């Protein structure tokens, strides 16, 4: 029984959902347009402003795809109507972030700066205030893409457990370890 798959998706005003003959779902909204191909005989029924995902049988693979596609479609509908936002902070002395359009420049304590070209679907903003950690703000309508880009940025300097330095998501708690303790004799 897929509890996620059985939940209906409410389509907000201004969002349109179209299903083509070859099982490609297109979701259009004020923020953008997303497409997803449905495999495994999963069908979609749109009744006014309610979208339901249905599976043909009780096979294990149909049950798995039922919940998966319902979650993906819900993320698409939410993304094109409201959008997603991820804020990352750079913790460390001398760490800095700046951007020129879609080009992100990071100074993370390496011998050189790191340059990342972000996709055009992502809106990039960097904030640097005196006395506070620099922030990288990512906004997009595509949850998968924004998550992948945020993970890539974080992987450049993961938070380490001894001093807590690195790139972390805002509000993320890094478990700290005690360092070496000197015992005198």
N, C-alpha and C positions, 0 to 999 in steps of 0.2 A: 504494500500500500504506500504510494508516494504522497505524503502529506503536502509537500511543496508543489508537486505537479497538479494536484486537484484544486489548488487555490486559483480563483479567477484573477485576472489582471484588469484593473480599471484604466481605461484610456482617457487621459485628461483632455480638456478642450484644446484645440489647436494641433493635436497629434493625429496623424492618419496611419493606419496599418493596412498594407496591401499584401495579399498572398498570390503569387503567380502560379502558373500551371506546373512548373518544375520545382515546386516546394521552396521557393525563395521568398522570405518575408522581408518587406521593406517598411521601415518605420520612419516617418518624416515628422519633424516638429520645428519649433521656432529656433532651436539651437543647431540643428543639422539633420542629416539623414544617415541611417545605418541599415545594413543588409545582413541577413543570416540565412544560410541554407539549412533546411531541416532534412535529416536523414533518418532511416529506421522506421519508415511508415508512420511517423508522428504527424497528426493533423491538427489544424487550428480552426477554430470557429469564432467568428466575430459577430456578436449580437449587440448592435448599437455601440455602447461605450464599454462593453465587457468582452474580454478576450479569454477564451478557454483553450487549453492544450489537452489533446486526447490521445491515448495510445490504443493500438489495435488489439493487444492481447496482454496476458499477465506474465509473459516471458521476462526473465531477469534483465535482459538487455533493453527491452522496451520500457521497463520500470525505471532503469537508470537514465535513459534518454528523456523520459517524460519529465522528471524533475530538473534535469540539466537544461533542456530547451525552455522550460517555463521560467527558470531563473535568468537565462540569457535574454529572453524576450522582455522580462520585467526590467532588467538593467537597461535594455535599449530604450524602452518607453520612458523610464525615469531620466535617462541621459539626455534624450532629445527635448524633454520638457523642462527639466530643472538643471541638469548637468552635474558633474562631479568636480570636487576640489580637493587637492592634496597639498599640504603645507609641510615642508621639510626644513629642519634647522641644522646649521653647521656649528658643532660644538668643538672648539679648539682655538688656541691662541694663534692668530694670524690666518685663520681660515677665512676665505672670502669668496663671494659669488657675485657675478655681474652678467648682464645679458645685453646683446645688441640684436634686436628682433628675435629670431628663433635660435640664435647662437648663444649657448650658455658657456661662460668661462668660469672655471673653478680653480681656486688656489687652495690646495689641501695639504700643504706641507711637503709635497714632492719637489724634486729639483726643477720641475717645469709646470706650467699651468695646463689644465685639461680643458679642451674645447669639445662641446657636444652640440651637434645640430639636431634640434627637435623637430618632429613632424609638424606640418602646418595645422593639423587638427587640434593641437595643444596650444593654449594661450599661456605664455611664460611671463613671470614677473619675479624680480629679485628685490628684496628690501634689506637695506643695511642701515641700522641705527646705531649711534654711538652708545656703547655700554651694553648692547644686546647682541645676541647671536644673529648672524645673517640668515635670512629666510629665502627659500625658493618656493614660489607659489605656482602650482600647475592647475589649470582648469581645462576641462574637455567634456564632450558629450559621450565619448567612448570609454567605458569603464575598463575594458581590457587593455587598451592602448595606454591610458594614463597610468594604470597600475604597473605595466611593463616598463615604462619610461622611469617612473619613480623608483622601481626596484633596481634599474640600471644605474641611476644616479647614486643610490644608497650603496651599491656594490663597489663604488670607487673608493670609499673609505668607510667601512662598517664601524659602528660604535664598538670600542674595545672595553672590556670589563674592568680595567684597572684605574684608568683616569676618566673614562667615559667620553673620550674624544671620538669624533666621527660625524657622519651624517645620519640623523635620525628623524623619524616622523614627529611632528609636533604633538606633544602629550605622551610620547612613548617613554616608558620607564626602562632604563637599562640597569640590569642587576649588576651591582658592583662587587668585586672580589677584594679581599684584603691582600696587600702585597707581602713581600718578605718581611718578617719581623726579626729584628736583631735581638738575640738573647745574649746577654753578657754573663761572663763567668767570673 
